[in-house]
Amino acid sequence: MIGTSIRLSQEAQQILIKAAAFKQMSVEALASEILNEVIPEKLSSLIKEPETKRDRQTALAGTKPFIFYGTPEESGLPVDEWDMDKQ
């Protein structure tokens, strides 16, 4: 369960308050009921990947990882770049 603050327009607030009074339930309960119905309906298509996207290769497919050929005693940065306060 997630507790959150949601900003509603003045018109939406008035409608929600009147509808909650009509249904004889709290505004919070009615808002939760509405959100639980609408969120899966409206947003489920955003998180479902079409079959064609799954078969697509990633942008870095087939590339080799970066290799640092220095020894553990060597740094990848020049000595003058180690002290960030000098700049």
Secondary structure, DSSP 8 states (H G I E B T S, - for coil): ---------HHHHHHHHHHHHHHTS-HHHHHHHHHHHHHHHHHHHHH---HHHHHS--TTTT-------S-TTS-SS-GGGT-GGG-
